[in-house]
Amino acid sequence: MKTFSGNVLFLDRSDINTDEIIPARHLTENSKEALKPYLLEDLTLDGFDPSAIKDIGAVVTRANFGCGSSREHAPWAFEVNGVNVVIAESFARIFRQNMYNCGMIAAELPAATLDELFREFSREKTTVTVDVEKAALTFTTAAKRKTVPFTLQGFEKALVEAGGWVEYAAKKY
């Protein structure tokens, strides 16, 4: 099973699309590793510096994350950078499923909960730890801690625990 913890990158914007996650010009690369330096390279967000993605394990963002072209490369670019958790109000359907197919977590939280997380944690160095069994996210700074439940369906949980669809299928079929 992958690691579901690490420093959090807060991206305070809805509708971040797959072209911003991994620009189409890099889709000719022939390995996941080759995608690594291009994650979020074209993201437009005031104050965002793509070098901020170093040493993170999770992203917290807003609604409709991963919209746009359907491509497995977007979750792959996160995965190869050690980001196995994306937390948002909602996800584009195919992006969300590709996350789980890769054994990663796409946790959906209500807008009010995300507002609270941005208000309380986005200005400080924050880490998150995911308890897969309890379907809970624990956010921690030097001074505070907050645990938030999320929904993790049975098959999604099985994919996460197996490490992704290929590993799940190898065990089951």
Secondary structure as GFF3:
##gff-version 3
##sequence-region A 1 173
A	DSSP	beta_strand	5	10	.	.	.	ID=ss1
A	DSSP	alpha_helix	18	21	.	.	.	ID=ss2
A	DSSP	three_ten_helix	24	26	.	.	.	ID=ss3
A	DSSP	alpha_helix	32	35	.	.	.	ID=ss4
A	DSSP	three_ten_helix	36	38	.	.	.	ID=ss5
A	DSSP	three_ten_helix	50	53	.	.	.	ID=ss6
A	DSSP	beta_strand	58	60	.	.	.	ID=ss7
A	DSSP	alpha_helix	73	80	.	.	.	ID=ss8
A	DSSP	beta_strand	85	88	.	.	.	ID=ss9
A	DSSP	alpha_helix	93	101	.	.	.	ID=ss10
A	DSSP	beta_strand	105	108	.	.	.	ID=ss11
A	DSSP	alpha_helix	111	121	.	.	.	ID=ss12
A	DSSP	beta_strand	127	131	.	.	.	ID=ss13
A	DSSP	beta_strand	136	140	.	.	.	ID=ss14
A	DSSP	beta_strand	145	149	.	.	.	ID=ss15
A	DSSP	alpha_helix	154	162	.	.	.	ID=ss16
A	DSSP	alpha_helix	165	172	.	.	.	ID=ss17
###
